[in-house]
Amino acid sequence: MLASLAFVVAAYLIGSISFAVVTSKAFGLPDPHSYGSGNPGATNVLRSGNKAAAALTLAGDGAKGWLAVFLAQSLGPSLDVADWTVPAVALAVFVGHLFPVFHGFAGGKGVATGAGVVFALHWPLGLALGALWMIMALGFKISSLAALTTAALAPIGAFFAFGNSPKAWALLAISLLLFWRHQANIRQLIEGRERTIGH
């Protein structure tokens, strides 16, 4: 039990590292909370005009989701962790991104971190959802629409891949949280005021 809880706490702390904030500081850019959508994520960092910083933010936020789950899956069995550990870690690293303890609990919307989680749990599903996101993003030039479409279909893919298991339910919870974090974007999409990528 203690080992399982340690993995979950570590996952939350890993998720709490906001690469939008870290990368912006490294590149001498303004705090991503202070401009654009105010969201500390790759899409908002891109609005600074620095593509390298945006790419590093995307990579970092995705990698931390992947890393937390990978560590739980690879190290957990040798420590005899509980069966619920991996899905709990998946959810914990995502929640850490949304509410990072290191950044005043003002986190991002979780798209890249959620993608990293999916790739660690089931890489073919990750590839399929990544391709869907890319098609939507390139076709409509609206990051939130691509994210919401992918999040809507992710649980279907999860239950197909994992059956009625804790991993599938964890991905459903992640999708619901992602929708919740995109409430303002959903309103702007309905009103036709949503920003396009890079603007």
trRosetta pair geometry for C-beta under 8 A, 3 or more apart (Angstrom, degrees):
i j d omega theta_ij theta_ji phi_ij phi_ji
1 4 5.7 -56 -152 34 32 112
1 5 6.4 27 154 -15 67 106
1 82 6.6 41 -98 -36 55 121
2 5 5.7 -55 -147 39 33 109
2 6 6.2 38 152 -24 65 105
3 6 5.5 -52 -148 33 32 115
3 7 6.6 35 153 -20 63 101
3 76 7.5 139 139 -135 115 66
3 79 4.3 -173 -169 150 154 125
3 80 7.1 98 47 69 151 65
3 81 5.0 -119 107 -90 110 87
3 85 7.9 -21 113 -109 84 145
4 7 5.8 -54 -155 32 32 111
4 8 6.6 29 150 -17 64 106
4 76 7.8 57 -99 -139 68 107
4 81 4.5 131 -79 -159 81 96
4 82 4.5 0 -80 21 154 99
4 84 7.2 58 -164 74 138 82
4 85 4.4 -120 -133 -93 92 107
4 88 7.3 57 175 59 99 145
5 8 5.6 -54 -149 36 36 112
5 9 6.2 34 155 -17 69 105
6 9 5.9 -54 -144 39 30 108
6 10 6.1 31 156 -18 64 109
7 10 5.7 -57 -145 40 28 111
7 11 6.2 32 154 -24 64 107
7 71 7.3 -175 -139 110 98 101
7 72 4.9 97 -173 -106 135 99
7 75 8.0 176 -100 83 117 109
7 76 6.5 19 -84 -91 159 101
7 81 6.4 13 -3 -124 144 153
7 85 5.5 47 70 -170 147 111
7 88 7.7 96 98 88 104 105
7 89 5.3 -54 143 -84 105 120
8 11 5.7 -52 -149 33 29 114
8 12 6.7 31 152 -19 62 102
8 85 7.2 -122 -51 -146 91 69
8 88 5.0 -40 -99 133 116 114
8 89 5.8 -121 -96 -84 56 63
8 92 4.7 163 -163 -57 72 162
9 12 5.7 -52 -152 33 33 111
9 13 6.5 29 152 -16 65 106
9 92 7.6 -82 -65 -175 17 147
10 13 5.7 -57 -149 39 33 110
10 14 6.3 36 152 -20 67 104
10 68 7.2 171 114 -133 85 93
10 71 7.7 -83 114 101 133 145
11 14 5.6 -51 -146 36 32 112
11 15 6.3 32 154 -17 64 107
11 68 4.0 95 -128 -166 87 129
11 69 7.8 68 -124 -58 125 53
11 72 7.0 -2 -68 -47 125 126
11 88 7.9 145 44 119 152 70
11 89 4.2 171 -64 -154 158 76
11 90 7.8 -56 -172 -37 150 16
11 92 4.0 88 95 93 118 116
11 93 4.2 -84 176 -56 94 86
11 96 6.7 -165 131 -13 63 139
12 15 5.7 -58 -149 39 30 112
12 16 6.3 37 151 -30 64 106
12 92 4.5 -77 -59 175 80 99
12 93 6.8 -125 -78 -83 31 39
12 95 6.4 -30 -118 82 92 99
12 96 4.1 162 -161 -73 49 113
12 101 7.5 58 144 -10 102 118
13 16 5.4 -49 -148 27 33 119
13 17 7.8 46 152 -30 57 87
13 96 6.6 -94 -19 -133 11 143
13 101 7.1 -42 -111 39 66 124
14 17 6.4 -43 -171 9 39 109
14 64 5.1 177 155 -167 95 102
14 67 6.4 -138 -175 89 147 113
14 68 4.8 178 74 -75 146 110
14 93 5.7 -26 81 -122 105 102
14 96 6.5 86 70 101 54 163
15 64 6.1 149 -95 136 44 123
15 65 7.3 60 -102 -84 91 66
15 68 6.7 -11 -48 -42 88 157
15 92 6.7 -172 0 131 140 61
15 93 3.9 162 -60 -165 115 51
15 94 6.4 -86 -131 -18 146 11
15 95 6.6 82 110 67 158 49
15 96 2.3 116 82 74 112 117
15 97 4.5 -88 -176 -35 96 70
15 100 7.0 -144 121 -96 71 84
15 113 6.4 75 -135 -154 93 145
16 96 4.3 -86 -44 -175 68 99
16 97 7.4 -133 -77 -71 29 34
16 99 7.9 -39 -105 102 89 50
16 100 3.7 130 -152 -146 68 79
16 101 4.8 -23 -139 30 152 76
16 102 4.8 119 144 7 108 97
16 103 7.1 177 180 12 80 90
16 107 7.7 -97 -129 -88 54 127
17 22 6.7 5 177 -30 90 140
17 60 7.6 -100 119 163 110 114
17 64 6.1 -172 60 -101 109 154
17 100 7.1 -176 -17 -140 13 131
17 102 6.5 20 -92 41 47 150
18 21 4.2 53 98 14 114 110
18 22 6.5 158 90 -11 60 88
18 40 5.0 3 -172 139 129 144
18 97 7.5 121 -96 -144 71 64
18 100 5.2 -123 -44 1 100 170
18 102 7.1 -157 3 81 91 105
18 103 4.8 5 -1 -25 136 159
18 107 6.2 -153 -90 -125 114 75
18 108 6.8 144 -134 -21 99 101
19 22 5.3 -54 -133 46 40 111
19 23 5.4 39 165 -19 73 110
19 56 6.8 -143 168 132 117 77
19 57 4.8 157 115 -136 101 57
19 59 7.8 -135 161 72 162 61
19 60 3.2 148 -114 95 156 135
19 61 5.0 -131 32 -49 124 76
19 64 7.4 -171 -34 -14 117 127
20 23 6.3 -54 -136 41 19 106
20 24 6.1 22 159 -20 57 113
20 32 4.5 -47 156 13 118 157
20 39 8.0 -107 -137 130 177 60
20 40 3.7 171 73 -180 140 78
20 41 5.6 -61 -64 -57 142 14
20 42 7.0 -129 -87 -60 99 41
20 44 6.9 35 -149 69 141 106
20 45 5.3 -149 -139 -53 90 120
20 57 4.7 54 -87 -140 62 130
20 61 7.4 20 -33 -55 84 125
20 108 6.4 123 -4 -67 137 124
21 24 5.9 -57 -144 36 25 112
21 25 6.5 25 157 -18 62 106
21 31 6.6 8 -124 -142 84 79
21 32 6.5 -111 -75 22 59 104
21 33 7.9 13 -89 -18 101 99
21 40 5.6 -12 -41 -147 87 136
21 103 5.7 -180 -12 -111 164 137
22 25 6.0 -59 -155 35 27 109
22 26 6.4 26 151 -19 64 109
22 60 7.3 -128 65 156 126 167
23 26 5.5 -55 -147 36 34 113
23 27 6.2 15 159 -4 69 110
23 29 7.8 3 119 35 72 126
23 45 6.7 23 90 -140 125 154
23 53 4.9 142 147 -158 114 82
23 56 4.8 158 -121 97 136 116
23 57 4.9 -119 31 -68 153 83
23 60 6.8 -171 -47 10 120 148
24 27 6.1 -66 -143 48 28 98
24 29 4.1 -94 -155 73 79 105
24 30 6.8 -54 -178 80 127 32
24 31 6.4 124 114 -113 148 30
24 32 5.6 -156 -51 -34 153 91
24 45 6.3 -133 -71 -122 100 107
24 48 7.3 159 -121 -47 100 164
24 53 6.3 80 -86 -174 53 135
24 57 7.9 34 -39 -76 81 124
25 28 7.6 33 -175 -73 29 29
25 29 7.7 -79 -48 48 21 71
26 53 7.8 169 72 -117 95 98
27 50 5.7 121 157 172 154 165
27 52 7.3 155 -102 88 139 102
27 53 4.6 -75 -4 -84 161 124
29 32 7.8 34 118 -61 117 75
29 45 7.3 82 113 -149 160 86
29 48 4.9 20 -154 -165 132 158
29 50 6.0 -112 -77 13 137 146
29 53 6.0 61 -13 -144 149 173
30 34 5.1 -100 158 69 116 125
30 35 5.8 75 93 -9 139 123
30 48 6.9 -174 38 -112 88 117
31 34 4.6 83 72 -6 90 112
32 35 7.1 -82 -148 48 39 82
32 36 7.4 -33 -164 46 74 119
32 38 7.6 118 140 -163 66 27
32 39 7.0 -47 145 95 111 37
32 40 4.4 121 82 -110 127 64
32 41 7.4 175 156 21 150 38
32 44 5.0 102 -169 111 111 120
32 45 5.5 -49 -98 -75 128 76
32 48 7.7 -83 -98 -42 81 121
33 38 5.3 29 -161 -163 52 75
33 39 7.9 72 -104 -64 54 7
33 40 6.0 -21 -58 -56 78 97
33 106 6.1 37 -105 132 136 138
34 38 7.3 90 -37 -115 10 74
35 38 7.4 165 63 -76 20 54
35 44 7.5 148 89 179 76 101
35 47 6.6 -160 121 107 108 123
35 48 7.2 107 77 -82 141 79
36 39 7.4 -76 106 33 107 76
36 44 4.5 167 92 -147 144 89
36 47 4.1 115 -83 70 137 163
36 195 7.6 -33 -163 -28 91 179
37 43 7.6 19 20 102 137 106
37 44 5.1 -110 43 -95 98 115
37 47 7.9 147 2 -9 81 154
37 195 6.9 -129 -61 23 107 143
38 44 7.3 -107 42 -136 14 152
39 43 7.3 13 84 67 123 99
39 44 4.8 170 69 -33 79 143
39 108 5.7 81 175 -133 91 70
39 109 5.9 -6 -159 -24 137 102
40 44 6.8 -86 -102 62 16 136
40 45 7.9 45 -159 -50 50 97
40 103 7.2 -42 10 152 172 158
40 106 7.1 100 -4 123 124 85
40 107 6.5 -89 57 -159 117 37
40 108 4.9 -104 80 -67 72 89
41 44 5.4 89 57 15 71 100
41 45 7.0 -134 102 -6 34 93
41 57 6.9 133 178 149 34 128
41 61 7.1 10 -136 -51 73 171
41 108 4.0 115 -67 -144 96 127
41 109 5.9 -34 -52 24 151 89
41 111 7.0 68 -159 31 141 102
41 112 7.1 162 -155 4 98 113
42 45 5.6 -56 -144 38 33 112
42 46 6.4 43 154 -29 65 101
42 54 4.9 92 -169 -171 78 76
42 55 7.4 75 -148 -81 119 18
42 57 4.3 171 -92 96 74 109
42 58 3.8 43 -95 -65 156 85
42 61 6.8 -128 -36 24 103 134
42 112 6.1 88 -7 -43 124 141
43 46 5.7 -48 -157 24 31 118
43 47 7.5 38 145 -25 58 96
43 54 7.5 75 -84 -150 16 116
43 143 4.5 -91 -105 4 147 177
43 197 6.4 -94 -139 -126 100 77
44 47 5.5 -41 -164 17 44 117
45 48 5.7 -35 -173 9 50 116
45 50 7.0 -62 161 70 87 95
45 53 5.3 -129 167 121 121 101
45 54 4.4 171 97 -94 102 71
45 57 4.8 129 20 -4 158 159
46 49 7.9 81 171 -55 44 15
46 50 7.8 -131 -124 66 34 52
46 51 6.7 35 -130 -107 83 56
46 54 3.8 56 -73 -105 75 154
46 197 7.0 -8 100 -177 154 78
46 198 5.7 -78 139 -97 119 57
47 198 7.0 150 -89 -163 59 29
47 199 7.2 40 -113 163 96 6
48 53 6.6 -25 68 71 134 140
48 54 7.6 180 41 -54 97 98
50 53 4.0 38 113 17 120 116
50 54 6.5 154 96 -16 67 85
51 54 5.5 -56 -148 38 36 113
51 55 6.1 37 154 -21 69 105
52 55 5.7 -53 -146 36 31 111
52 56 6.4 28 155 -15 64 107
53 56 5.9 -56 -147 39 30 109
53 57 6.3 36 152 -23 64 106
54 57 5.6 -52 -149 33 31 115
54 58 6.4 32 153 -19 64 105
55 58 5.7 -52 -150 35 32 112
55 59 6.3 28 153 -16 65 108
56 59 5.6 -53 -142 40 33 110
56 60 5.9 32 159 -19 66 109
57 60 5.9 -58 -143 39 25 108
57 61 6.1 19 163 -13 63 111
57 112 7.8 157 133 12 72 168
58 61 6.3 -60 -143 40 23 104
58 62 6.2 18 159 -13 61 113
58 112 5.2 -160 -151 -107 60 144
59 62 6.0 -63 -148 42 26 108
59 63 5.9 26 158 -23 66 112
60 63 5.7 -55 -139 35 28 111
60 64 6.5 27 162 -21 63 102
61 64 6.3 -50 -147 29 29 107
61 65 7.1 29 154 -15 58 104
61 97 6.6 85 -152 -130 99 131
61 108 6.9 -26 -129 48 146 157
61 112 3.8 77 99 92 114 128
61 113 5.0 -80 170 -54 87 80
61 116 7.3 -160 128 -15 55 133
62 65 6.0 -61 -160 35 35 110
62 66 6.4 29 150 -14 69 109
62 112 4.3 -88 -59 175 79 92
62 113 6.7 -140 -95 -82 34 32
62 115 5.4 -35 -123 81 102 106
62 116 4.0 154 -175 -60 56 106
62 119 7.7 43 180 16 102 138
63 66 5.6 -58 -148 41 35 111
63 67 5.8 37 156 -25 71 109
63 116 6.1 -131 -48 -120 9 140
64 67 5.6 -50 -138 36 32 113
64 68 6.4 34 163 -22 64 103
64 93 6.5 -174 137 -171 88 118
64 97 7.4 145 90 -75 128 109
64 113 6.3 -32 76 -118 96 95
64 116 6.6 92 63 98 46 167
65 68 6.4 -54 -150 30 25 107
65 69 6.8 11 159 -4 60 111
65 90 7.9 49 -168 -145 87 65
65 93 5.4 148 -118 124 57 130
65 94 6.8 49 -118 -75 108 73
65 97 7.4 -20 -70 -38 99 141
65 112 7.3 178 0 126 132 62
65 113 4.0 144 -58 -168 122 60
65 114 6.5 -116 -134 -40 160 11
65 115 6.9 113 72 66 151 51
65 116 2.8 127 70 77 105 113
65 117 4.2 -79 174 -41 111 73
65 119 7.9 95 103 37 106 97
65 120 7.0 -156 130 -1 74 124
66 69 6.4 -74 -157 44 28 102
66 70 5.8 28 155 -23 70 116
66 116 3.8 -100 -32 -173 78 94
66 117 7.1 -131 -72 -64 44 27
66 119 5.4 -27 -100 78 109 111
66 120 4.5 159 -144 -54 61 109
67 70 5.6 -57 -140 38 28 113
67 71 6.2 28 163 -20 65 106
67 116 7.5 -18 3 168 65 131
67 120 7.8 -120 -14 -83 16 142
68 71 6.2 -57 -152 34 25 109
68 72 6.7 21 153 -14 61 108
68 89 5.5 -170 149 168 99 103
68 90 7.6 155 103 -91 110 37
68 92 7.3 -142 167 83 144 94
68 93 3.8 167 53 -74 163 144
68 117 7.7 -24 65 -97 106 83
68 120 7.8 -163 67 22 61 175
69 72 5.7 -57 -149 38 34 110
69 73 6.2 28 156 -16 68 110
69 86 6.5 66 -151 -161 81 85
69 89 5.8 151 -98 111 57 114
69 90 5.3 42 -93 -85 115 80
69 93 7.0 -102 -39 17 80 147
69 116 7.7 164 18 133 118 82
69 117 5.5 119 -33 -137 142 63
69 120 3.6 127 86 110 125 146
69 121 6.0 -68 176 -54 150 75
70 73 5.9 -61 -146 40 28 107
70 74 5.9 10 163 -7 67 115
70 120 4.9 -112 -53 -138 77 120
71 74 6.1 -63 -134 45 25 100
71 75 5.5 -11 179 14 67 119
71 89 8.0 -145 72 -173 87 152
72 75 6.9 -62 -117 53 16 86
72 76 4.9 33 179 -44 57 125
72 81 7.4 -86 -163 71 84 166
72 85 5.6 -167 -169 136 117 102
72 86 4.9 157 123 -104 124 66
72 89 4.2 -162 -47 10 159 170
73 76 6.3 -25 -103 21 12 118
73 86 5.6 59 -76 -113 78 125
73 120 7.0 178 1 165 137 101
75 78 6.1 -67 -167 41 50 108
75 79 6.3 28 148 -7 80 116
76 79 5.9 -78 -151 47 33 101
76 81 4.1 -66 -162 27 94 132
76 85 5.4 165 -138 99 139 146
76 86 6.6 -111 2 -61 169 88
77 80 7.4 33 -176 -74 36 36
77 81 7.4 -72 -68 28 26 88
81 85 4.1 11 144 -37 128 161
82 85 5.3 133 65 -39 70 93
83 166 7.2 133 132 15 92 146
84 87 6.0 -67 -164 53 60 102
84 88 5.3 60 143 -27 87 115
84 166 5.6 -137 -121 -154 72 166
85 88 5.7 -67 -146 41 25 111
85 89 6.1 27 158 -22 66 108
86 89 5.6 -52 -145 34 30 113
86 90 6.5 36 153 -23 62 102
86 121 7.6 128 158 -108 116 91
86 166 7.9 119 72 100 84 117
86 167 6.7 -15 107 -88 111 99
87 90 5.4 -47 -148 31 37 117
87 91 6.5 31 155 -14 66 103
87 165 7.9 -168 -62 134 140 85
87 166 4.0 -141 6 137 160 100
87 167 4.9 -136 -83 -87 106 47
87 169 7.0 41 -169 67 147 85
87 170 3.7 -165 -164 -38 95 142
88 91 5.9 -56 -151 40 33 107
88 92 6.0 34 151 -24 67 111
88 170 7.4 -119 -59 -104 28 131
89 92 5.5 -55 -139 37 31 113
89 93 6.3 28 164 -18 66 103
90 93 6.6 -56 -149 33 23 103
90 94 6.7 19 153 -13 58 112
90 117 4.8 102 -151 -160 91 121
90 120 7.8 -168 -101 76 98 119
90 121 6.5 24 -98 -62 140 125
90 167 7.2 83 5 -137 157 71
90 170 4.8 83 80 149 126 140
90 171 7.3 -41 144 -66 144 67
90 174 7.0 -74 143 -52 100 134
91 94 5.7 -63 -154 40 32 112
91 95 6.1 30 153 -18 70 108
91 170 5.0 -117 -48 -151 101 99
91 173 5.8 3 -113 92 119 134
91 174 6.5 -138 -108 -64 68 90
92 95 5.7 -53 -142 39 31 109
92 96 6.2 39 154 -25 63 104
93 96 5.4 -47 -149 31 33 120
93 97 6.9 37 151 -20 61 99
93 113 6.5 -157 133 -178 94 115
93 117 6.6 168 75 -83 120 109
94 97 5.8 -52 -158 30 34 111
94 98 6.7 28 148 -14 65 105
94 110 5.6 53 -162 -147 89 126
94 113 5.6 152 -112 122 63 118
94 114 5.9 55 -117 -83 118 74
94 117 6.2 -24 -59 -43 107 152
94 174 5.1 -96 -143 -121 174 104
94 177 6.8 117 139 79 123 148
95 98 5.5 -55 -148 39 38 111
95 99 6.1 -22 169 34 73 101
95 177 7.5 -93 -87 -149 73 164
96 99 7.0 -81 -131 66 21 64
96 100 6.0 56 170 -100 65 66
96 101 7.5 -48 -142 -1 83 87
96 107 7.7 147 137 -99 38 158
97 100 6.6 4 -134 -60 21 98
97 107 5.2 142 150 178 45 138
97 108 5.8 -46 164 52 97 94
97 110 5.2 126 98 -101 129 77
97 113 4.2 -137 -45 -15 164 168
98 107 4.6 150 177 78 15 133
98 108 7.1 -91 -99 68 44 49
98 109 7.6 42 -107 -129 83 20
98 110 5.6 -15 -66 -58 91 118
98 177 6.6 -87 -63 166 157 124
98 181 6.3 -121 -125 -83 113 137
99 105 4.5 -3 -163 -153 80 84
99 107 5.5 -101 -52 4 19 126
100 103 4.3 31 90 35 121 100
100 104 7.8 30 82 48 82 41
100 105 6.5 -174 59 -105 44 29
100 106 7.4 -49 45 57 91 41
100 107 4.6 123 -8 -80 92 108
101 105 6.8 21 -93 -71 39 74
103 106 5.8 -100 128 56 94 76
103 107 6.7 113 75 -79 122 68
107 110 7.8 53 131 -59 116 82
108 111 7.8 -86 141 17 117 75
108 112 7.9 -2 115 32 151 99
108 113 7.6 138 75 -4 120 119
108 181 8.0 61 136 174 46 146
109 147 7.3 47 120 162 129 163
109 178 6.6 76 161 -146 85 71
109 181 4.3 162 -138 130 76 129
109 182 6.0 73 -158 -67 132 80
110 113 5.1 -70 -151 55 62 109
110 114 5.0 68 150 -30 91 106
110 174 7.2 -154 154 -169 138 89
110 177 6.7 19 37 113 168 107
110 178 5.3 -123 80 -98 120 87
110 181 6.2 115 13 37 110 161
111 114 5.9 -59 -148 36 22 111
111 115 6.5 24 154 -21 60 106
111 133 7.9 131 -177 -134 116 143
111 143 7.7 -133 -1 168 173 102
111 147 4.5 -76 -105 -121 128 123
111 150 7.9 82 -146 69 98 134
111 178 6.9 98 -80 -142 62 123
112 115 5.5 -52 -151 33 33 114
112 116 6.6 36 151 -20 64 102
113 116 5.6 -50 -152 33 35 113
113 117 6.6 40 149 -21 64 102
114 117 5.5 -51 -152 32 35 115
114 118 6.5 34 152 -19 66 103
114 151 7.5 8 136 -98 162 97
114 154 7.8 -31 159 -125 122 169
114 174 5.3 147 -125 165 108 126
114 175 7.8 113 -157 -76 144 54
114 178 6.1 -9 -52 -72 160 133
115 118 5.7 -54 -150 35 34 111
115 119 6.4 34 153 -19 66 105
115 126 6.6 100 -173 -149 71 95
115 129 7.1 -160 -121 105 84 117
115 130 6.4 87 -152 -85 121 92
115 133 7.6 -46 -94 -10 129 161
116 119 5.7 -54 -147 35 32 111
116 120 6.5 29 155 -17 65 106
117 120 6.0 -62 -154 36 29 108
117 121 6.3 20 155 -14 66 111
117 171 7.6 174 120 -100 119 84
117 174 6.7 -153 80 -115 155 166
118 121 5.8 -61 -145 41 31 107
118 122 6.7 -51 -179 54 66 78
118 125 5.8 -112 179 107 104 103
118 126 4.4 150 116 -90 95 84
118 129 6.0 -25 137 44 163 146
118 154 6.9 -96 -95 -146 140 118
118 171 6.8 79 -95 -121 90 122
119 122 7.9 -107 -140 69 16 38
119 123 5.3 36 -160 -110 65 70
119 126 3.5 95 -86 -130 64 166
119 127 7.9 90 -110 -42 87 61
119 130 7.9 39 -73 -43 106 127
120 123 7.8 50 -71 -67 12 78
120 126 8.0 94 3 -61 39 145
121 125 7.4 -35 91 58 96 129
121 126 7.8 138 54 -48 76 107
121 162 7.8 -36 163 -63 118 130
121 167 5.8 152 -157 -165 130 123
121 171 7.3 -136 67 -64 167 120
122 125 4.2 41 103 18 112 117
122 126 6.6 162 90 -18 59 86
122 158 7.9 157 31 -118 142 62
122 161 4.8 59 -164 172 170 151
122 162 7.2 -127 -47 -52 143 96
123 126 5.0 -52 -144 36 41 119
123 127 6.3 45 157 -23 70 98
124 127 5.7 -49 -149 33 34 112
124 128 6.5 34 153 -18 65 105
124 161 7.7 170 74 -113 101 125
125 128 5.6 -54 -148 37 34 112
125 129 6.2 25 157 -12 68 108
125 154 7.9 89 167 -146 113 73
125 157 4.9 139 -143 151 108 123
125 158 6.9 89 -165 -82 157 55
125 161 5.1 -52 -58 -54 135 154
126 129 6.1 -59 -143 43 27 103
126 130 5.9 30 157 -22 64 111
127 130 5.6 -56 -142 38 27 113
127 131 6.3 30 157 -21 63 105
128 131 5.9 -54 -151 33 28 110
128 132 6.6 28 150 -18 62 105
128 157 6.4 179 88 -128 134 147
129 132 5.4 -50 -149 35 36 115
129 133 6.4 40 152 -21 66 102
129 150 5.2 93 -171 -161 93 106
129 153 7.1 179 -112 90 90 103
129 154 5.7 41 -113 -96 141 88
129 157 6.5 -141 -59 41 106 164
130 133 5.7 -50 -148 34 32 112
130 134 6.4 33 153 -20 64 106
131 134 5.6 -54 -147 36 32 113
131 135 6.4 34 155 -20 65 104
132 135 5.9 -54 -149 34 30 111
132 136 6.4 24 156 -12 64 108
132 146 7.9 155 128 -164 70 81
132 149 6.7 -142 154 118 110 106
132 150 5.3 146 99 -100 114 87
132 153 6.6 -96 167 62 170 144
133 136 6.0 -63 -151 42 29 107
133 137 5.9 24 157 -19 68 112
133 146 4.8 82 -157 164 66 108
133 147 6.9 37 -128 -84 108 46
133 149 7.7 162 -98 74 55 99
133 150 4.6 -1 -73 -63 90 145
134 137 5.8 -56 -139 39 28 108
134 138 6.0 19 164 -11 65 111
134 146 7.8 88 -46 -157 12 136
135 138 6.3 -61 -143 42 23 103
135 139 5.9 17 160 -16 62 118
136 139 5.8 -62 -138 42 25 109
136 140 5.9 -20 179 20 65 113
136 142 8.0 -66 152 65 90 77
136 145 6.1 -146 167 115 117 89
136 146 3.6 157 99 -111 113 78
136 149 5.1 171 -96 51 161 146
136 150 7.1 -138 24 -40 144 92
137 140 7.1 -72 -126 54 16 79
137 141 7.1 61 177 -102 53 24
137 142 7.5 -136 -126 61 54 37
137 143 6.2 28 -121 -104 104 54
137 146 4.0 1 -61 -70 77 162
137 197 6.6 60 -169 -47 96 148
138 141 7.5 17 -158 -67 19 60
140 145 5.3 -58 101 83 150 144
140 146 7.0 -176 54 -54 112 87
141 196 4.4 10 133 -159 106 111
141 197 5.2 -123 -172 22 68 97
142 145 4.0 51 97 13 115 115
142 146 6.7 163 89 -14 62 84
142 189 7.4 108 165 -106 149 101
142 194 5.6 55 -146 117 125 127
142 195 7.7 141 -130 91 80 44
142 196 5.7 -72 -82 -115 66 60
142 197 6.9 -151 -93 -29 18 82
143 146 5.8 -61 -153 37 33 111
143 147 6.2 30 153 -19 68 109
143 197 5.2 110 -43 -85 96 93
144 147 5.5 -55 -145 38 33 112
144 148 6.1 30 158 -18 68 107
144 182 5.7 147 -155 -149 107 120
144 185 3.7 -145 -154 -177 156 143
144 186 7.8 -138 157 -57 128 50
144 188 7.8 72 61 69 160 114
144 189 6.7 -136 101 -57 123 119
144 194 6.0 -116 47 -160 130 134
145 148 5.9 -54 -141 38 28 107
145 149 6.2 30 158 -19 63 108
145 189 6.2 134 -78 -116 94 133
145 194 7.2 117 -38 115 100 161
146 149 6.0 -56 -147 36 26 110
146 150 6.3 24 156 -15 62 111
147 150 5.9 -61 -150 40 28 109
147 151 6.1 25 155 -18 66 110
147 178 6.8 -136 159 172 107 123
147 182 6.7 178 98 -83 123 148
148 151 5.6 -53 -141 39 31 111
148 152 6.3 37 156 -26 64 104
148 178 7.7 -178 -100 130 55 105
148 179 6.7 85 -130 -106 89 76
148 182 5.9 -152 -77 114 105 163
148 185 7.4 -165 -45 108 126 124
148 186 7.1 123 -103 -85 153 90
148 189 7.9 -77 19 -29 157 165
149 152 5.8 -53 -151 29 28 113
149 153 6.8 8 157 -3 62 109
150 153 6.3 -70 -151 45 30 98
150 154 6.1 47 152 -46 68 102
151 154 5.5 -36 -140 9 33 122
151 174 8.0 -131 -138 118 99 78
151 175 4.4 151 -175 -144 87 84
151 178 4.5 -143 -118 90 149 137
151 179 6.1 -176 122 -54 142 82
152 155 7.9 -63 175 22 28 96
152 175 7.2 141 -78 -173 23 125
152 179 7.9 84 -73 -79 75 119
153 156 5.4 -55 -164 36 57 116
153 157 6.3 53 143 -17 80 105
154 157 5.7 -61 -151 41 35 109
154 158 6.0 37 153 -26 70 107
154 171 5.9 -130 145 165 107 112
154 174 7.7 -71 117 87 146 105
154 175 5.0 -176 67 -83 119 124
155 158 5.2 -52 -142 35 36 116
155 159 6.3 30 161 -15 69 102
155 168 7.2 85 -156 -179 70 82
155 171 6.0 167 -99 112 61 95
155 172 4.3 64 -117 -99 121 79
155 175 5.2 -98 -41 19 100 158
156 159 6.3 -57 -149 38 27 102
156 160 6.4 27 150 -17 61 110
157 160 5.5 -58 -148 39 32 114
157 161 6.0 26 156 -16 69 110
158 161 5.8 -59 -144 40 28 105
158 162 5.8 -20 173 22 68 113
158 167 7.0 -151 -170 125 104 81
158 168 4.3 144 139 -133 100 72
158 171 3.9 -173 -100 73 156 145
158 172 6.6 -144 71 -46 147 74
159 162 6.7 -68 -119 59 25 79
159 163 6.7 29 -170 -146 60 11
159 164 6.8 23 -144 -76 96 53
159 168 4.6 88 -85 -159 58 140
159 172 7.9 42 -49 -58 101 114
161 168 7.4 166 65 -87 81 98
162 165 4.4 -105 154 45 105 122
162 167 4.5 -139 -136 78 162 113
162 168 4.2 -165 75 -49 120 97
163 168 6.7 -139 78 -23 32 144
164 168 6.6 -92 -125 56 24 143
165 168 5.1 100 55 7 71 100
165 169 7.3 -140 99 0 39 89
166 169 5.6 -58 -145 42 36 110
166 170 6.1 42 155 -26 69 103
167 170 5.6 -51 -148 32 30 114
167 171 6.7 26 154 -14 63 103
168 171 5.9 -57 -152 37 32 107
168 172 6.5 37 148 -21 65 103
169 172 5.3 -47 -148 33 37 116
169 173 6.5 40 151 -20 65 101
170 173 5.6 -51 -151 34 33 112
170 174 6.5 35 149 -20 64 104
171 174 5.3 -47 -145 35 38 115
171 175 6.4 42 153 -21 65 102
172 175 5.7 -54 -151 35 32 112
172 176 6.5 31 152 -18 65 105
173 176 5.7 -54 -148 37 32 111
173 177 6.3 33 154 -17 65 106
174 177 5.7 -56 -148 38 31 111
174 178 6.3 35 152 -23 64 105
175 178 5.6 -53 -149 33 31 114
175 179 6.6 33 152 -18 64 101
176 179 5.7 -51 -152 34 34 112
176 180 6.4 37 149 -21 64 105
177 180 5.4 -52 -148 35 35 115
177 181 6.3 32 154 -17 67 105
178 181 5.8 -54 -147 38 31 109
178 182 6.4 19 155 -11 63 113
179 182 5.8 -69 -149 44 30 105
179 183 7.8 69 150 -64 60 65
179 186 7.7 41 -167 -53 76 136
180 183 6.3 -8 -171 -42 39 102
182 185 4.3 -52 -169 46 84 119
182 186 5.7 94 127 -32 88 91
183 186 5.7 -53 -150 30 30 112
183 187 6.7 29 153 -16 63 102
184 187 5.8 -53 -154 35 35 111
184 188 6.4 30 151 -15 66 108
185 188 5.6 -58 -147 41 34 110
185 189 6.2 40 153 -24 67 103
185 194 6.1 61 -159 -121 74 116
186 189 5.6 -50 -147 32 31 114
186 190 6.5 31 153 -18 63 104
187 190 5.8 -56 -152 35 31 111
187 191 6.3 15 155 -6 66 113
188 191 5.7 -62 -140 49 32 103
188 192 8.0 -101 169 60 57 16
188 193 4.5 -95 -156 78 85 87
188 194 4.1 120 122 -75 107 71
188 195 7.7 -6 148 -6 149 65
189 192 7.7 35 -178 -72 28 29
189 194 4.7 17 -77 -35 61 138
195 199 5.3 -159 -169 92 95 83
196 199 4.9 38 62 34 81 119
